[in-house]
Amino acid sequence: MILKRGLFLFIGCLALGLGLIGIVVPLLPTVPFILLAAYCFARSSERLHQWLMTHPWFADALTQWQTHRAMRPGLKRRAMLLSGLSFSVSILVVPIVWVKLLLLTMAIGLLWYLKTIPEIES
């Protein structure tokens, strides 16, 4: 039990760190890592889970996802816009054609996924 809790805590901290880095680094998604961190903290540390669920940056989106499995339309548009911009910059900067195609494929996949997420009625 302690080993399992420790593993969830380690993965949660790693996911939180990657999510925070993803705020400023293109191509590193923030939302999936923050969701993973919340899942892991719920199974390992009530204190960290409460901190994440009440954090001003993440609380609203996490609560909406947890209760409705949906996002506010504004947050969804912002996520799609910023993802599209970061992928576009990366595609323009990378000189290797096959990497550009891989990035384009990843961008299309991510944008498709974001588009399919249900929206919360305002």
C-alpha positions in Angstrom: 0.0 0.0 0.0 2.8 2.5 0.9 4.7 1.6 -2.3 1.6 2.2 -4.4 0.9 5.5 -2.7 4.5 6.5 -3.2 4.4 5.6 -6.9 1.2 7.7 -7.3 2.8 10.6 -5.5 6.0 10.4 -7.6 4.0 10.2 -10.9 1.7 13.1 -9.7 4.7 15.3 -8.9 6.4 14.4 -12.2 3.1 15.2 -14.1 2.7 18.5 -12.3 6.2 19.5 -13.1 5.8 18.6 -16.8 2.4 20.4 -16.8 4.0 23.6 -15.4 6.8 23.4 -17.9 4.2 22.9 -20.6 2.8 26.3 -19.8 5.8 28.0 -21.4 7.3 25.2 -23.7 5.5 24.6 -27.0 4.5 21.0 -27.7 4.4 20.0 -24.1 0.7 19.8 -23.2 -0.3 21.3 -19.9 -3.9 20.0 -19.4 -3.3 16.2 -19.7 -0.4 16.4 -17.2 -2.4 18.5 -14.7 -5.3 16.0 -15.0 -2.9 13.1 -14.4 -1.4 15.0 -11.4 -4.9 15.4 -9.9 -5.7 11.7 -10.5 -2.4 10.6 -8.8 -2.7 13.1 -5.9 -6.3 11.9 -5.2 -4.7 8.5 -4.7 -1.6 9.5 -2.8 -1.8 12.9 -1.0 -5.0 14.6 0.2 -3.1 17.7 0.9 -1.6 18.0 -2.6 -4.9 17.0 -4.2 -6.7 19.8 -2.3 -3.9 22.3 -3.2 -4.2 21.4 -6.9 -8.1 21.4 -6.8 -8.1 24.9 -5.2 -5.2 26.4 -7.1 -6.3 29.6 -8.9 -4.8 28.5 -12.2 -6.3 25.0 -12.3 -9.3 24.8 -10.0 -12.0 25.9 -12.4 -10.9 23.6 -15.3 -10.3 20.6 -13.0 -13.6 20.9 -11.2 -15.5 21.2 -14.6 -13.6 18.2 -15.9 -14.2 16.2 -12.7 -18.0 17.0 -12.5 -19.0 17.3 -16.1 -16.2 15.8 -18.3 -16.4 19.1 -20.2 -14.8 22.5 -20.6 -16.0 26.1 -20.7 -16.1 27.3 -24.4 -13.7 30.1 -23.7 -11.1 27.8 -22.2 -11.5 25.3 -25.0 -11.0 28.1 -27.6 -8.0 29.4 -25.8 -6.5 25.9 -25.6 -7.1 25.3 -29.3 -5.6 28.7 -30.2 -2.5 28.4 -28.1 -1.9 24.8 -29.2 -2.3 25.8 -32.9 0.1 28.7 -32.4 2.7 26.7 -30.6 2.6 23.9 -33.2 2.7 26.5 -36.1 5.8 28.1 -34.7 7.4 24.7 -34.1 6.6 23.6 -37.7 8.1 26.9 -39.1 11.3 26.6 -37.0 12.1 22.9 -37.6 14.1 22.4 -40.8 13.5 18.6 -41.3 10.5 17.8 -43.5 9.5 14.5 -41.8 9.6 16.3 -38.4 7.3 19.0 -39.8 4.9 16.3 -41.0 5.0 14.6 -37.7 4.3 17.9 -35.9 1.4 18.6 -38.3 -0.1 15.2 -37.6 0.2 15.7 -33.9 -1.3 19.2 -34.1 -4.3 17.8 -36.1 -4.8 15.0 -33.6 -4.7 17.4 -30.6 -7.0 19.9 -32.2 -9.4 17.2 -33.2 -9.4 15.8 -29.6 -10.0 19.3 -28.2 -12.8 19.9 -30.6 -14.6 16.7 -29.5 -14.5 17.7 -25.8 -18.0 18.7 -24.7 -18.7 22.3 -23.7 -20.4 23.4 -20.6 -23.3 25.7 -21.3 -22.6 29.2 -20.0 
